[in-house]
Amino acid sequence: MELLIPILFILFGISVCLYGYSKWKGKIHWSYFAQGYLMREINYIAIPLGTTAIILGFAILPSVPSQIQSILIGIGFLVILMGFFASWHLFKPDWVRWIEENHKDIIPYLQMEVRDKGWHVTTQEELENWLKELRIKYSHHLK
């Protein structure tokens, strides 16, 4: 029973890391342009958060000496702290970078379309065509 909480921390951490990795390296998806702040940002912070949970899970194992626990807790704190500052650069998918570099002015309209009509693209080509359509649709709002 004393292993339950550490194991739950470790399993939670693994699942959150896998979630983050699937968002980072997986298919093109809507959550990077969702309206809610938390929905977008969890894509970036998932891997550091999961890594921290894994580290803390190992730190609270009953067999770990207190000095090692302190070191692991410190490392976990550093990982999550660094995650808050660096994850937006480290874990941004290439296709999101491409949109930000080439279509920054249309992102608010993209977010509005995602909110109102959903996300219907799965490939880079479909994404490019959709952004062209949005640029035409909202051309009177763009400078």
Order of alpha helices (4+ residues) and beta strands (2+ residues): alpha-alpha-alpha-alpha-alpha-alpha
